[in-house]
């Protein structure tokens, strides 16, 4: 019997070491590889902001930060014992950094819903969302519910890294928890998993010599972008813009008040988690609103020049849509290891309790005035320039290594112009 089993065992061209190298995937899975190559998963280990924050965190915590950052940003290197805290990633081969093909497709189990709670099998079986994978001489293949966006378990796989709980128990990043509590997480065919938005489906070949079938985008766009020279930046930004354009719905009104009028902007989040989400204390999102009467500007708020930190502009009327973070002394805090609480100012996700009215409205009174024209728009920067300046001031981030600053995205559906009568709204 033993001889029979050995004689029937399939041997494969790619050994464990080869499977850990994304370049081994390139020839057969060219489209997926090119999408992943320009993704933030591929960028995660070399991101200078991550490295700067990790270096500073190790120093300020006397090493207590340990593998907290690197287990999400370079999990294969950590699993192979090539790093313990991420401070030596320059010595780790490039193909073992970042969130690689091997990390996701060799993942076998979710054991925690935060802080990289995945079990990495590293057993040579490449798992995916295809129910009947084509046999190949390259590697063993298997369907896995963790990789099938139509399976409830698939969101748990994403959530295991995209929720962050600090060592003291504070739940800082809550993307998965937000989705779990939303109406998108339902136990029927209308479920919208993480993958339904972030790995859009199309028709094509999963492998170059495979059959045509449903495949998924591996760029996995969110809102973060590379700040150094990196493959596929224009394509990544275009995909982000396309994703953001329809994330919020906006209504702009001018309503009457006693002896004047007020500009009213209502924003509704139609996405699967709060907006913005993830590192909401690092994001910078805001509303820009301007009202005119002829050539006279009655109201101007949220006008921020490119290259200028949002928090450096004195604007008491601005609607900021990101969380504020504080340390134990109640002071504003950038560095997550010192954060003990946040003031949540993000737009909520629709839930069973607030599915009718989960939007947020901001009002700007214009005593004694009625505008003739009002414009509005919502903007977002993936990371605040003030955070980059803080890391630079501490000596942990060399700004000269950045080839660009975080771009400012303007959400298409929020760009509105009102020229009506008092009491009316657009769109």
Secondary structure, 3 states (H helix, E strand, C coil): CHHHHHHHCCCCCCCHHHHCCCHHHHCCCHHHHHHHHCCHHHHCCCCHHHHHHHHHHHHHCCCCCCCCCHHHHCHHHHHCCCCCCCCCHHHCCHHHCCCCHHHHHCEEEECCCCCCCEEECCCCEEEECCCCCCCCCCCEEEECCCCCCCCCHHHHHHHHHHEEECCCCCEEEEHHHHHHCCCCCCCCCCCCCHHHHHCCEEEEECCCCCCEEEEECCCCCCCCCCCCCCCCHHHHHHHHHHHHHCCEEEEEEEEEECCEEEEEEEEEECCCCCECCCCCCCCEEEEEEEEEECCEEEEEECCCCCCCCHHHCCCCCCEECCCEEECCCCCECCCHHHCCEEECCCECCCCCCCCCCCCEEEEEEEECCCCCEEEEEEEEECCCHHHHHHHHHCCCCCHHHCCCCCCEEECHHHCEEECCCCCEEEC
